[in-house]
Amino acid sequence: MTHSQSLELTVRYPAESVAVLTVAGEIDVDSVPALRTRALELIRQGRPHVVLDLEPVDFCDSSGLNAMIGILRYAKDRHGSLCLAAAPSHLVRLLDITGVGVLIPVAPTTAEALTRIVMPGEAL
């Protein structure tokens, strides 16, 4: 499902309260509204634990980091979580430089991210 010319978002549901949102393309001031809207919508629909699969991300600016912090806050307010998965090296560097990596866990793979957030008793 394409929301923006520079961003493609796809979702899968590996567990009852979990959504994996794969983000492909560029996360910038033009595409952030689509990312934020979709992630918050998933949380409102009963998927408070969100994994952002960022492997296909080509670019992310400060508006993308700000959106991720907003998604994290929204999820936590609803007893959920946010984990980033497979972030490209340029994005990991940006997360480290800005300190956002301390707030939001980053896993090397989506599978590992899921082990960090899935509540006990929920099968994948």
C-alpha positions in Angstrom: 0.0 0.0 0.0 1.6 3.2 -1.1 0.9 6.4 1.0 3.5 8.7 -0.6 5.6 8.8 -3.7 8.7 8.2 -1.5 7.3 5.8 1.1 5.7 2.4 0.9 4.1 0.8 4.0 3.1 -2.8 4.4 1.8 -4.5 7.5 1.7 -8.1 8.9 0.3 -9.4 12.1 2.5 -12.0 13.7 0.6 -12.1 17.0 -2.6 -10.8 18.5 -1.3 -7.5 19.9 1.6 -7.1 17.5 2.0 -5.4 14.1 5.1 -5.4 11.9 5.1 -2.3 9.8 7.7 -2.5 7.0 8.8 0.9 5.8 10.4 1.2 2.4 11.8 4.4 0.8 12.5 7.7 2.3 11.3 8.9 5.7 11.2 12.7 5.5 9.0 15.7 6.1 6.7 14.7 3.2 6.3 11.1 4.1 6.2 11.2 7.9 2.5 11.9 8.1 1.7 8.6 6.3 4.1 6.7 8.6 2.7 8.3 11.8 -0.9 7.9 10.7 -0.5 4.2 9.9 1.4 3.3 13.0 -1.0 5.2 15.3 -3.9 3.6 13.5 -2.5 0.1 14.2 -2.1 0.9 17.9 -5.7 2.2 18.1 -6.9 -1.0 16.4 -5.5 -3.1 19.3 -1.9 -3.7 18.1 0.0 -1.7 20.8 3.2 -3.5 20.1 4.7 -2.2 16.9 7.9 -3.3 15.1 9.1 -0.9 12.4 11.0 -3.0 9.9 13.4 -0.4 8.5 15.6 -2.6 6.3 14.3 -1.0 3.0 14.7 2.6 4.2 16.9 4.7 1.9 16.8 7.9 4.0 15.5 9.2 7.3 15.7 12.8 8.5 15.0 14.4 11.9 11.2 14.5 11.1 11.4 10.7 10.9 13.1 10.4 14.3 10.5 12.7 15.8 7.7 10.6 14.4 9.3 7.5 15.9 9.5 9.1 19.3 5.8 10.1 18.9 4.8 6.6 18.0 6.8 5.2 21.0 5.0 7.6 23.4 1.6 6.8 21.9 2.3 3.0 22.2 3.6 3.3 25.8 0.5 5.3 26.8 -1.5 2.3 25.7 0.7 -0.3 27.4 2.5 -1.1 24.2 6.0 -0.8 22.8 8.0 0.2 19.7 11.0 -1.6 18.4 13.0 -0.9 15.3 14.3 -3.8 13.2 17.0 -4.2 10.6 17.7 -0.5 10.5 20.4 0.4 7.8 23.8 1.5 9.1 23.1 5.2 8.2 19.9 5.1 10.3 21.6 3.4 13.2 24.3 6.1 13.1 21.6 8.8 13.2 19.8 7.1 16.1 23.1 6.9 18.0 24.2 10.5 17.3 20.8 11.9 18.4 20.4 9.6 21.4 17.1 8.2 20.0 18.6 4.8 20.0 18.6 4.9 23.8 14.8 5.5 23.8 13.8 3.0 21.2 15.4 -0.5 21.0 16.9 -1.5 17.7 17.2 -5.2 16.8 19.2 -6.6 13.9 16.3 -8.5 12.6 12.5 -8.4 12.7 12.5 -11.9 14.3 14.7 -10.6 17.2 12.6 -7.5 17.6 9.5 -9.7 18.0 11.2 -11.7 20.8 11.8 -8.4 22.6 8.2 -7.2 22.6 5.8 -10.1 22.4 4.0 -10.6 25.7 4.4 -13.9 27.5 1.8 -16.4 26.5 1.2 -15.0 23.0 2.3 -17.4 20.3 3.8 -16.0 17.1 
